[in-house]
Amino acid sequence: MVKKIVVCCGFIVVITGIWLVPVQSGFLLTNIDGESLHFYPWGKTDVTIGWRHSVELTPWKETYAVTDSGELTFQSTTYKSYGAGTPDTNGKVEFLENGFVRVTGIKRTIPYYSLYYVPISNYYIEHKDKKYPLSQVVPDYTKVQIHYETLSIYDWLRLKIKLL
C-alpha cells in the first residue's frame, strides 16, 4: 500500500515538473493568431531587431533589453537616413562616425515586438553580431510578434514537435 502511494506521488511530481518546470528561455516568433513560427534559445540579455526601411531603403536597428518579467525595454535605435518613423523629439541623439545616427534615452517598454514581414525589408534579429534572418522562418507578408518566453518542458517539447 505504501509503495503504491509513493509511486503515485512520484508520478504526480514528474507530471507536474514536466508541465511547470522552466527549461528554456528565448524569443518565440508567432503570427497574429498566436501560432508559433520559430523559437530562438536566448539568454536574458538584449536583442536587436534590424531591417531595411521600406521608404529610405537604408538599414535600421532597434535594441531592447529583456526585463525580469520578459518585457522588452527600449535601449537604442540606429539609422542612416531620416524619414518616416524616425524619432525626432525624444531621447539623446548621437551622430556616429560611420554616418549613422543613434538615439537613446527613450523610455518605452513593450510586452513584445510587432512587425509585418515583407521580403524587401530583410528583417532579422541579432545578438552579439550574429544575425538570424526572419526570411528563413517566417512566411512572406505575415504579421509577426516577437516575445521573450521561458518555456516549460511540456511547452518546449510541444513546440519542437510542431516546428518539425
C-alpha positions, 0 to 999 in steps of 0.5 A: 500500500505504501509503495503504491502511494509513493509511486503515485506521488512520484508520478504526480511530481514528474507530471507536474515538473514536466508541465511547470518546470522552466527549461528554456528561455528565448524569443518565440516568433508567432503570427497574429493568431498566436501560432508559433513560427520559430523559437530562438534559445536566448539568454536574458540579455538584449536583442536587436531587431534590424531591417531595411526601411521600406521608404529610405531603403537604408538599414535600421536597428532597434535594441531592447533589453529583456526585463525580469518579467520578459518585457522588452525595454527600449535601449537604442535605435540606429539609422542612416537616413531620416524619414518616416518613423524616425524619432525626432523629439525624444531621447539623446541623439548621437551622430556616429562616425560611420554616418549613422545616427543613434538615439537613446534615452527613450523610455518605452517598454513593450510586452513584445515586438510587432512587425509585418514581414515583407521580403524587401525589408530583410528583417532579422534579429541579432545578438552579439553580431550574429544575425538570424534572418526572419526570411528563413522562418517566417512566411512572406507578408505575415504579421509577426510578434516577437516575445521573450518566453521561458518555456516549460518542458511540456511547452518546449517539447510541444513546440519542437514537435510542431516546428518539425 
